[in-house]
């Protein structure tokens, strides 16, 4: 990953002017809103129980306006989570309202449109969430709990307020109003919350009745686009290849049915397809082993047998190019142990590294160049820095799924088509795509 991305990159959000069904509204020119990928401080974000239990360096964030009058907040864009949440600030001293909070928290008492969700509401009885809401007997309000990366938890209440995106009519949506969250950032730069974008009933996508959205993440010029809705210009210059969303016929205990789950059919390293049995890449009888496309995770994780095959072949093909770290006790972020030594101040020879391609039914995702290796901050071995393969071992975390993170979605147009139950992929330079859409980034 280029250093510029770690410091933060600028994205653009394109919004359509209506939250109703796409078929029932006229097309309109998309509107621009800021979206960035920023380095997040350790323990800054609470994670739902289904999310990975460790800190990620970079998260994709979008700025929205919430409440009446509107308060600007910064939220992590997460296709792997359902419930959106905001860190709700305690009442200000003297009851003063603070609507200029730099995006780090939301002030419910400063919003006349804020409302708590009562226990009797259907939203409080939702069973889509990993930890379902519960009724607080004392207040008769609907309470929610999220798990932190370090194992602690954050409690809050389910609430509703109006969300404004561009010039679209304000949308009243439910979210978690959380009372606390960790922030170890020395400069206080953190996200105010998370924007849940999966297929669950309480996700922002579902509440906004958005049936299609897409984004492009660039590693070239720190800019990209995210589109809510659909532009008729896209098919004219983007040859999207679609892979169907995977859904088992029966409910399974370990299958996340509201995730964007696709079918992983194989993995190539260089020109060689790894000898991984199809059964290893498919969900088992319990639902464990699904493959999820997740913008809320930075890197990509493979289950143990697939990871072992990838590690062995990648080490074999890079042996003439890079010396392996050869430190059995080292694993970056607890899951990345395919690592190499690179002279300090230099970059790996990207053009000589074997690319890794994920093969899906009807589409593929090629990972190459500077997306293959990541420089571990602060790690030195003599005069060498430590660089690790950006595919991790899910068994070491542990999680029971394949997870494709946003780092490997760079230089791709990724479309989530809920109407037709599919995910579309097309290699593209994001700056070129934005120009073809008539946007200047």
Order of alpha helices (4+ residues) and beta strands (2+ residues): alpha-beta-beta-beta-beta-beta-beta-beta-beta-beta-beta-beta-beta-alpha-beta-beta-alpha-beta-beta-beta-beta-alpha-beta-beta-alpha-beta-beta-beta-beta-beta-beta-beta-beta-beta-beta-alpha
